[in-house]
Amino acid sequence: MPAIIVTIGLAMLAGCATRPSPEVLTPVHLSEPARSQTVPDKVSVLVATNRTPDGVRGGFGSTWAEKLTYEQYAFSVPPGRKDTVITYPKAKPDPERQFAVVERKHLPKDAFVRQALASVQPDGTVGIFVHGYNYSYQEALYRTAQIAADAKISGAPILFSWPSAASVAGYVADRDAALSSRSELDSLVTSLSASAKVKRIILFGHSMGGFLVMETVRELKLQHRDAVIGKLAVVLAAPDIDVDVFRSQLKDIGPMPIPISLLVSKDDRALVASSFIAGERPRVGRLDIDDPVIEEAALKARLRVIDITSIKTSDGLGHDRYASLAKLGAQLASFESGRRSTPGDVGAFVFDAAGAVVASPFRLVGHVVRPQ
């Protein structure tokens, strides 16, 4: 019990840190860098959200909107970053150290879809990031920009931002908000999959966002939307999903054409706190791949359970490791770029700190990621 209390305290301390206000969404003008300075990188991000707009501060709140709002952002990204920590802009942004919005546009749905299709990778891939619990709109947006910058994505990744309360005390409210957002995420995925240009949609859900992703895929399967399902590559990072609920979801969904990938960590203390809140029920994001039962279940359900415990974390809780894997996100989703998945690509794997995949105590068939 004391360990649980300490974990919850750490989570609350993390939540009490200074958080960015909607003002960081306001575009800024940056002066041309001096010849001696490094030119900041730039990335674009597309957003679809079912949050209600905040007309006063220019952002989005935690209440649920009746329809999706679409936006497009351009970011200045500080060069030479060594980790995934995001430094938000102040009154006078420093492009050498801080991320900053340099362009913001509101888009009608048809223009948003056109922009999304223009961002499809040469192999037909488009990515959607679904954030987790306790995220504000601006925090989710900046995190997506960080991922895009580190992954060196040529187009614009898509953020789906659901109405999280952005509060440590809002866990139950966030779960309700995630469940209420299934139809909106379904609508976004369906809009993109309708194009023949889109061959694969990487649906990347973090934490409670993974729960929303699985519920949406389950809804698509129960509606027999196999054409949409066939294009999905689902990646769940530190999924905050009850193990038995996940088992039920998998039963309804069945084997996916592209196996679902789970990125798990044994020492994810945020999920320890989540488990405690849920009556000490185990969470999928803390699965132990050393357990033969997990290996057997992964093979049976055609899952890729990838242990990323060795990857560096910046939040002190071990819950944000996925952000450090941005450079390898596409390979994780496709297992090996340019090659179709095979039955041998499922099971339990370990991702080591050197950026390679090593054998778990069980057999390892093939590679999760080839060294770059």
Secondary structure, DSSP 8 states (H G I E B T S, - for coil): -HHHHHHHHHHHHHHHS----GGGGS--------TTS---EEEEEEEEEEEEE-TTTSSEEEEEEEEEEEEEEEEEE-TT--SS------SS--TTT--EEEEEEEE-HHHHHHHHHHT--TTSEEEEEE--TT--HHHHHHHHHHHHHHHT-SS--EEEE-----SGGGHHHHHHHHHHTHHHHHHHHHHHHTSTT--EEEEEEETHHHHHHHHHHHHHHHTT-HHHHTTEEEEEES---BHHHHHHHHHHH---SS-EEEEE-TT-HHHHHHHHHTTS--BGGG--TTSHHHHHHHHHHTEEEEE-TTS--SSSSS--GGGGGGGGHHHHHHSSTTS---GGG-EEEEE-TTS-EE--SS---S-SS---
